[in-house]
Amino acid sequence: MPHRGDREPLGGEAEARPGALLVGLELRARDRREVDESLNELALLAATAGYGEAGRNVSRRERPHPATFVGKGKAREIAAEAAAASAAAVIFDDELTPTQVNNLSEFTRARIIDRTELILDIFAARARTSEARLQIELARLTYLLPRLAGAWSHLNRQRGGTGGTRDAGEKQVELDRRRARDRIHRLRKQLIEVGKTRAVQRGRRARREVPTAAMIGYTNAGKSTLFNALTAASVPTADRLFSTLDPTTRAAELPSGRRVLFSDTVGFIRKLPHHLVDSFRATLEEVLEADVLLEVLDASHSLIRERKAAVEEVLKELGADDKPRIVVLNKTDLVRDPFLVNELKLTFGSGIAVSAREKTGLDALLAEIERVLGEDRRFCRLVVPQGRADVISLLYREGEVKKTDYNPGGVYVEAILPLRRLESVREFMLPPPPRS
C-alpha cells in the first residue's frame, strides 16, 4: 500500500494541502493496534479530502466524555498541538455530538470535523450521477439537521414579524431546520421514485432470468479492477478510498455461455455512517436483489479479518447477510508468503484466489459462480416454423437468445433456456452437434 502522502487529494496539489491534527480515542476494551490502524485509515480519508497530516493525538479513557469526547484537559492539549502545528482542522476518528463539536470549537480556532462529516464530504465530491447526488444530499442534511443550532452565530437572532409582530417571528435556526426537514422529505420522495425505476429494471432482468452477481467489499479492495477484468468494462480505478460510488452493471459470460450481470457497488468501511447506509439503500438494493455476492477481500492487508468483519456488519444491517456468497481473495500478487493465501482459505472456510490486476484466477472464479448459481439452464439449437411467433417470443422472454437466422424453412435459433422450459420447445430442438 502506498504511503498516505502519495494519495491524490480531492483538490489542489499535495504541497498546498492544509494540515489536520488526527485524534483517536482508545477505550480500555479496544486493542491499540486497532486504534492505530483506524487512525491510518483516517489519514487516508483526510488525504482524500485534501488534508495533510499535521500530527496525531490518542486519548485513553473508559468511555467518551459527554461534553468534549476526550475530556477538558485533553481538549486543551489538542488545542495547543493544533496551534503549534498551524493545523487548519482537527479531525476526530469517531462521530461527535453537536454539543461536543460546539465545546471543542471553544478550545481551538481550527475547524472541528468528525469521521462522519469527513466521509460525507468525500462522497459529495465523488458523486457523479444524479441519484448519488440525491443520496449524498439526503445524508448530509440528516447529519446536519441536529447541528444547525450551533453552526452559525446568526441563527440565534429572532426574525422579525410583520406589522409590529416582531415577537411572533421565528428564530433563524427554526426556519433553517424547517427548510432542511422539507428538503429531506422531498429528497426521500425522489429516491423512492428512483427505487421504483430500479425495481422495473430488476423485474425485466428477472423475467429474462439473467442472474446477477454483486461485488461487495471493503473500500480499496480492488472491486472495480476485478469488475473491469471480468466484464471488459472501463470503470475508473484508483489506489484510493471510495473510488467507486455509483453502481455499475455489465454483462459477462460464464464458461457454459450463460450470461450473468455483474454489479460494482460502493465500498464499505469501518464506522460507516448510518446516514450513508440509509441514504444509499436504493443503490445497495443491487446487493439485496443479487443472486450471489462476491465478497472481495484484499489478501495482502494485515487486517483482512477485521475488514471482513466490517463488511459483514454492514451486510447484516442491510439484511443481506444470508445471501449466497463467494469469498474472493484479491491482490494475491502482492502476497509475499505463498502459504498465507491457503491459511486465509482455511480461516474463511473457502475462497477463490485471484489477482484482478494480473488477471489470474478469473477462470476459477467464473466456474465457482456458475456452480453457486446452479446448472439449471442449457444451451440449445432450434428451428422454429415461421408462423410460431409465440415460440420465438417465449425464447426471448424466458431465455437468452444468442443467434437467429431467418430462412424459408424456419427460424434457426441458438439460445440458453431454463431446464423447466425445455419441454415446451422440445419438438423444435435440434440434436447437439457431434463432438470433434
C-alpha positions as CSV (number, residue, x, y, z in Angstrom):
1,M,0.0,0.0,0.0
2,P,1.4,3.4,-0.9
3,H,2.3,5.9,1.8
4,R,-0.7,8.1,2.7
5,G,1.2,11.1,1.5
6,D,1.2,9.7,-2.0
7,R,-2.6,9.8,-2.4
8,E,-4.1,12.4,-4.5
9,P,-6.4,14.9,-2.6
10,L,-9.7,16.0,-3.9
11,G,-8.5,19.4,-4.7
12,G,-5.1,21.1,-5.0
13,E,-1.6,19.6,-5.1
14,A,-0.2,17.7,-2.2
15,E,2.2,20.5,-1.2
16,A,-0.7,23.0,-0.9
17,R,-2.8,20.9,1.4
18,P,-3.9,22.3,4.7
19,G,-2.8,20.3,7.7
20,A,-5.1,18.4,10.0
21,L,-4.5,17.0,13.5
22,L,-5.9,13.5,13.8
23,V,-7.5,12.5,17.1
24,G,-8.3,8.9,18.2
25,L,-9.9,7.5,21.3
26,E,-8.5,4.3,22.8
27,L,-11.2,2.8,25.0
28,R,-9.7,0.3,27.5
29,A,-11.6,-2.5,25.8
30,R,-10.0,-1.7,22.4
31,D,-6.8,-3.1,21.0
32,R,-4.2,-0.3,20.5
33,R,-3.3,-1.9,17.1
34,E,-6.9,-1.5,16.0
35,V,-6.8,2.2,17.1
36,D,-3.6,2.8,15.2
37,E,-5.0,1.1,12.0
38,S,-8.2,3.2,12.3
39,L,-6.1,6.3,12.5
40,N,-4.1,5.2,9.5
41,E,-7.4,4.9,7.6
42,L,-8.5,8.3,8.9
43,A,-5.2,9.7,7.5
44,L,-6.2,8.2,4.1
45,L,-9.6,9.7,4.4
46,A,-8.2,13.1,5.3
47,A,-5.8,12.9,2.3
48,T,-8.6,12.0,0.0
49,A,-10.5,15.1,1.3
50,G,-7.4,17.3,0.7
51,Y,-5.8,17.4,4.1
52,G,-2.2,16.7,5.0
53,E,-1.4,15.1,8.3
54,A,-0.2,17.6,10.9
55,G,0.1,15.1,13.8
56,R,-1.8,12.6,15.9
57,N,-3.2,12.6,19.4
58,V,-4.6,9.5,21.1
59,S,-6.6,9.7,24.3
60,R,-7.2,6.8,26.6
61,R,-10.5,6.7,28.5
62,E,-13.1,4.3,29.9
63,R,-15.8,5.9,27.8
64,P,-16.2,9.1,25.7
65,H,-16.6,12.3,27.7
66,P,-20.2,13.6,27.1
67,A,-19.2,17.2,26.8
68,T,-15.8,17.2,25.0
69,F,-15.4,13.5,23.9
70,V,-11.8,13.5,25.2
71,G,-12.1,15.4,28.4
72,K,-11.4,19.1,29.1
73,G,-7.7,18.6,29.9
74,K,-7.1,16.6,26.8
75,A,-9.1,19.1,24.7
76,R,-6.8,21.9,25.8
77,E,-3.8,19.7,24.9
78,I,-5.2,19.1,21.5
79,A,-5.9,22.8,21.0
80,A,-2.2,23.5,21.9
81,E,-0.9,20.9,19.5
82,A,-3.2,22.1,16.7
83,A,-2.0,25.7,17.2
84,A,1.7,24.6,17.3
85,A,1.3,22.7,14.0
86,S,-0.8,25.5,12.4
87,A,-3.5,22.9,11.7
88,A,-6.5,24.1,9.8
89,A,-8.7,21.3,11.2
90,V,-8.9,18.8,14.0
91,I,-10.3,15.5,12.7
92,F,-11.8,13.0,15.2
93,D,-11.9,9.3,14.4
94,D,-15.5,8.9,15.7
95,E,-18.8,10.7,15.3
96,L,-19.2,13.6,17.7
97,T,-22.4,15.0,19.1
98,P,-23.4,18.6,18.3
99,T,-22.6,19.5,21.9
100,Q,-19.1,18.0,21.7
101,V,-18.4,19.9,18.4
102,N,-19.5,23.2,19.9
103,N,-17.5,22.7,23.1
104,L,-14.4,21.6,21.2
105,S,-14.7,24.6,19.0
106,E,-14.3,26.8,22.0
107,F,-10.9,25.3,22.8
108,T,-9.4,25.7,19.3
109,R,-9.7,28.0,16.4
110,A,-9.3,25.1,14.0
111,R,-12.3,23.5,12.3
112,I,-13.6,20.5,14.2
113,I,-14.5,17.6,11.9
114,D,-15.6,14.1,12.9
115,R,-15.2,10.9,10.8
116,T,-18.8,11.0,9.6
117,E,-18.6,14.6,8.2
118,L,-15.3,13.8,6.6
119,I,-16.7,10.7,4.8
120,L,-19.8,12.8,3.7
121,D,-17.5,15.5,2.3
122,I,-15.6,12.8,0.3
123,F,-18.8,11.3,-1.0
124,A,-20.2,14.7,-2.0
125,A,-17.1,15.4,-4.1
126,R,-17.1,11.9,-5.7
127,A,-20.8,11.6,-6.6
128,R,-21.3,11.6,-10.4
129,T,-24.8,10.5,-11.1
130,S,-27.9,12.4,-10.1
131,E,-29.0,9.5,-7.9
132,A,-25.8,9.6,-6.0
133,R,-26.0,13.3,-5.5
134,L,-29.5,13.0,-4.1
135,Q,-28.4,10.3,-1.7
136,I,-25.4,12.4,-0.5
137,E,-27.5,15.5,-0.1
138,L,-30.0,13.5,2.0
139,A,-27.3,12.0,4.1
140,R,-25.6,15.4,4.7
141,L,-28.9,17.1,5.6
142,T,-29.8,14.3,8.0
143,Y,-26.4,14.7,9.7
144,L,-26.6,18.5,9.8
145,L,-30.2,18.9,11.0
146,P,-29.4,18.5,14.7
147,R,-26.2,20.5,14.4
148,L,-27.9,23.7,12.9
149,A,-28.2,25.4,16.2
150,G,-24.5,25.9,16.8
151,A,-23.5,26.2,13.2
152,W,-23.6,30.0,12.8
153,S,-23.9,32.8,15.3
154,H,-26.7,34.5,13.3
155,L,-29.0,31.5,13.9
156,N,-30.0,32.7,17.4
157,R,-31.3,36.1,16.1
158,Q,-35.0,36.5,16.0
159,R,-36.6,37.0,12.6
160,G,-39.0,40.0,12.8
161,G,-42.7,39.6,12.0
162,T,-44.8,42.0,10.0
163,G,-47.0,44.9,11.2
164,G,-45.3,45.2,14.6
165,T,-45.5,41.4,15.3
166,R,-41.7,41.1,15.7
167,D,-42.1,38.8,18.8
168,A,-44.2,36.5,16.6
169,G,-41.3,35.9,14.3
170,E,-39.4,32.6,14.3
171,K,-35.7,32.2,15.1
172,Q,-33.5,31.8,12.0
173,V,-32.4,28.3,13.3
174,E,-36.1,27.2,13.4
175,L,-36.6,28.4,9.9
176,D,-33.4,26.6,8.7
177,R,-34.5,23.4,10.4
178,R,-37.9,23.6,8.8
179,R,-36.4,24.2,5.4
180,A,-34.0,21.3,6.0
181,R,-36.8,18.9,7.0
182,D,-38.8,20.0,3.9
183,R,-35.9,19.3,1.7
184,I,-35.3,15.9,3.4
185,H,-38.9,15.0,2.7
186,R,-38.6,15.9,-1.0
187,L,-35.3,14.0,-1.4
188,R,-36.8,10.9,0.1
189,K,-39.7,11.1,-2.3
190,Q,-37.3,11.5,-5.2
191,L,-35.3,8.5,-4.1
192,I,-38.5,6.4,-3.8
193,E,-39.1,7.2,-7.5
194,V,-35.5,6.2,-8.3
195,G,-36.1,2.9,-6.4
196,K,-39.2,2.2,-8.5
197,T,-37.2,2.7,-11.7
198,R,-34.6,0.3,-10.4
199,A,-37.3,-2.2,-9.5
200,V,-38.7,-2.1,-13.0
201,Q,-35.2,-2.7,-14.4
202,R,-34.7,-5.6,-12.0
203,G,-38.1,-7.0,-12.9
204,R,-37.1,-7.1,-16.6
205,R,-33.9,-8.9,-15.7
206,A,-35.8,-11.4,-13.6
207,R,-38.3,-12.1,-16.4
208,R,-35.3,-12.8,-18.7
209,E,-33.8,-14.9,-15.8
210,V,-30.4,-13.3,-16.1
211,P,-28.7,-13.9,-12.8
212,T,-26.8,-11.1,-11.0
213,A,-23.6,-11.1,-9.0
214,A,-23.0,-8.1,-6.8
215,M,-19.4,-7.2,-5.8
216,I,-19.1,-6.1,-2.2
217,G,-16.1,-5.5,0.0
218,Y,-14.0,-3.0,1.9
219,T,-13.1,0.2,0.1
220,N,-9.9,-0.1,-2.0
221,A,-10.1,-4.0,-2.0
222,G,-9.9,-3.9,-5.8
223,K,-13.6,-4.5,-6.7
224,S,-13.6,-2.1,-9.7
225,T,-10.4,-3.6,-11.1
226,L,-12.0,-7.1,-10.8
227,F,-15.2,-5.8,-12.3
228,N,-13.3,-4.5,-15.3
229,A,-11.3,-7.7,-15.7
230,L,-14.5,-9.9,-15.7
231,T,-16.6,-7.7,-17.9
232,A,-14.1,-5.8,-20.1
233,A,-15.6,-2.6,-18.7
234,S,-13.7,0.6,-18.1
235,V,-14.9,1.7,-14.7
236,P,-12.3,4.2,-13.3
237,T,-9.9,2.6,-10.8
238,A,-7.5,4.2,-8.4
239,D,-5.5,3.3,-5.3
240,R,-7.6,5.4,-3.0
241,L,-10.6,5.2,-0.8
242,F,-14.1,5.3,-2.3
243,S,-13.0,5.3,-5.9
244,T,-16.5,4.0,-6.9
245,L,-19.7,5.5,-5.5
246,D,-22.2,5.0,-8.4
247,P,-23.3,1.4,-9.1
248,T,-22.3,0.0,-12.5
249,T,-23.8,-3.1,-14.1
250,R,-22.3,-5.0,-17.0
251,A,-22.9,-8.4,-18.6
252,A,-20.4,-11.2,-19.0
253,E,-20.5,-14.9,-19.9
254,L,-19.8,-17.9,-17.7
255,P,-17.9,-20.9,-19.0
256,S,-21.1,-22.5,-20.2
257,G,-22.1,-19.4,-22.2
258,R,-24.7,-18.4,-19.7
259,R,-24.9,-14.7,-19.2
260,V,-24.6,-13.1,-15.8
261,L,-24.9,-9.4,-14.7
262,F,-22.1,-8.1,-12.5
263,S,-22.7,-5.1,-10.3
264,D,-19.9,-3.0,-8.9
265,T,-21.1,-1.3,-5.7
266,V,-19.8,1.3,-3.2
267,G,-17.0,0.1,-0.9
268,F,-17.7,-0.4,2.8
269,I,-15.6,0.9,5.7
270,R,-15.5,0.5,9.4
271,K,-17.7,3.1,11.3
272,L,-19.7,3.7,8.1
273,P,-22.1,6.4,9.0
274,H,-25.7,5.2,9.4
275,H,-26.8,8.3,7.4
276,L,-25.0,6.9,4.4
277,V,-26.3,3.3,4.8
278,D,-29.9,4.7,5.0
279,S,-29.4,7.1,2.1
280,F,-27.7,4.6,-0.2
281,R,-30.3,1.9,0.5
282,A,-31.6,2.4,-3.1
283,T,-28.2,1.8,-4.6
284,L,-27.4,-1.0,-2.2
285,E,-30.6,-2.8,-3.3
286,E,-28.4,-4.2,-6.0
287,V,-26.8,-6.2,-3.2
288,L,-30.2,-7.2,-1.8
289,E,-31.5,-8.4,-5.1
290,A,-28.4,-10.2,-6.3
291,D,-28.4,-14.0,-6.7
292,V,-24.8,-14.2,-5.4
293,L,-22.5,-11.8,-3.6
294,L,-18.8,-11.7,-4.5
295,E,-17.1,-10.6,-1.2
296,V,-13.8,-9.1,-2.4
297,L,-11.0,-9.0,0.2
298,D,-7.5,-7.6,-0.1
299,A,-5.5,-10.7,0.7
300,S,-2.3,-8.6,1.2
301,H,-3.8,-6.4,4.0
302,S,-2.6,-7.2,7.6
303,L,-6.1,-6.6,9.0
304,I,-8.1,-8.6,6.4
305,R,-10.1,-10.4,9.2
306,E,-11.2,-7.1,10.8
307,R,-12.1,-5.7,7.4
308,K,-14.1,-8.8,6.6
309,A,-15.9,-8.4,9.9
310,A,-16.7,-4.7,9.0
311,V,-18.2,-5.8,5.6
312,E,-20.3,-8.5,7.3
313,E,-21.6,-5.9,9.8
314,V,-22.9,-3.7,7.0
315,L,-24.4,-6.7,5.2
316,K,-26.3,-7.6,8.4
317,E,-27.5,-4.0,8.7
318,L,-28.8,-4.3,5.2
319,G,-30.4,-7.6,5.8
320,A,-28.3,-9.3,3.2
321,D,-26.1,-11.5,5.4
322,D,-27.9,-14.7,4.4
323,K,-27.2,-14.3,0.7
324,P,-25.1,-16.9,-1.2
325,R,-21.6,-15.6,-1.0
326,I,-18.2,-16.3,-2.6
327,V,-15.1,-15.1,-0.9
328,V,-12.7,-13.6,-3.4
329,L,-9.1,-13.2,-2.1
330,N,-7.9,-10.4,-4.4
331,K,-4.4,-8.9,-4.7
332,T,-2.7,-12.2,-4.3
333,D,0.2,-10.8,-6.5
334,L,1.1,-8.6,-3.5
335,V,1.2,-11.5,-1.0
336,R,4.8,-12.4,-0.3
337,D,4.2,-15.6,1.8
338,P,2.6,-18.3,-0.5
339,F,1.2,-20.1,2.5
340,L,-0.8,-17.1,3.6
341,V,-3.5,-17.5,1.0
342,N,-4.1,-21.1,1.9
343,E,-4.3,-20.1,5.6
344,L,-6.9,-17.4,4.7
345,K,-8.9,-20.1,2.8
346,L,-8.9,-22.3,5.8
347,T,-9.8,-19.3,8.1
348,F,-12.8,-18.3,6.0
349,G,-13.9,-21.8,5.1
350,S,-13.4,-21.2,1.3
351,G,-12.1,-18.6,-1.1
352,I,-11.1,-18.1,-4.7
353,A,-7.6,-16.6,-5.0
354,V,-7.3,-14.1,-7.8
355,S,-5.3,-11.1,-8.9
356,A,-7.6,-8.7,-10.8
357,R,-4.6,-6.6,-11.9
358,E,-2.7,-9.6,-13.3
359,K,-6.0,-11.3,-14.4
360,T,-5.1,-14.6,-12.7
361,G,-7.6,-16.9,-11.1
362,L,-10.5,-15.5,-13.1
363,D,-11.5,-18.8,-14.7
364,A,-11.7,-20.5,-11.3
365,L,-13.9,-17.6,-10.1
366,L,-16.3,-17.8,-13.0
367,A,-16.5,-21.6,-12.6
368,E,-17.4,-21.1,-8.9
369,I,-20.0,-18.5,-9.7
370,E,-21.6,-21.0,-12.2
371,R,-21.5,-23.7,-9.5
372,V,-23.2,-21.5,-6.9
373,L,-25.9,-20.3,-9.4
374,G,-26.6,-23.9,-10.3
375,E,-26.6,-25.5,-13.7
376,D,-30.3,-25.2,-14.3
377,R,-30.0,-23.8,-17.9
378,R,-28.9,-25.4,-21.1
379,F,-27.7,-24.2,-24.5
380,C,-29.9,-25.5,-27.3
381,R,-30.4,-25.1,-31.1
382,L,-33.9,-24.9,-32.5
383,V,-35.7,-24.5,-35.9
384,V,-39.0,-22.7,-35.3
385,P,-41.6,-22.5,-38.0
386,Q,-42.2,-19.0,-39.4
387,G,-45.8,-19.0,-38.1
388,R,-44.9,-19.8,-34.5
389,A,-44.3,-16.2,-33.2
390,D,-45.4,-17.4,-29.8
391,V,-42.4,-19.7,-29.5
392,I,-40.0,-17.0,-30.7
393,S,-41.5,-14.7,-28.1
394,L,-41.1,-17.3,-25.4
395,L,-37.4,-17.8,-26.3
396,Y,-36.7,-14.0,-25.9
397,R,-38.8,-13.7,-22.8
398,E,-37.6,-16.7,-20.9
399,G,-34.1,-17.3,-22.2
400,E,-31.1,-15.7,-23.7
401,V,-31.1,-15.7,-27.5
402,K,-27.6,-15.9,-28.9
403,K,-28.3,-16.1,-32.6
404,T,-31.2,-16.0,-35.0
405,D,-31.2,-16.8,-38.7
406,Y,-34.4,-16.4,-40.7
407,N,-34.7,-18.9,-43.6
408,P,-37.6,-20.0,-45.8
409,G,-37.8,-23.3,-43.9
410,G,-38.0,-21.7,-40.4
411,V,-36.1,-19.6,-38.0
412,Y,-32.8,-21.0,-36.7
413,V,-32.2,-20.0,-33.1
414,E,-29.4,-20.6,-30.7
415,A,-30.4,-19.9,-27.1
416,I,-29.8,-20.7,-23.4
417,L,-33.1,-21.8,-21.8
418,P,-34.1,-22.7,-18.2
419,L,-34.5,-26.5,-17.9
420,R,-38.1,-26.1,-16.9
421,R,-38.8,-24.6,-20.4
422,L,-37.1,-27.2,-22.5
423,E,-40.1,-29.5,-22.7
424,S,-42.3,-26.8,-24.2
425,V,-39.9,-26.3,-27.1
426,R,-38.5,-29.8,-27.4
427,E,-40.3,-30.5,-30.7
428,F,-38.3,-27.7,-32.3
429,M,-34.9,-28.6,-30.9
430,L,-32.0,-29.9,-33.0
431,P,-29.7,-32.6,-31.7
432,P,-26.4,-31.4,-30.2
433,P,-23.6,-31.1,-32.8
434,P,-21.2,-34.1,-32.8
435,R,-18.1,-33.7,-30.8
436,S,-15.0,-33.1,-32.8
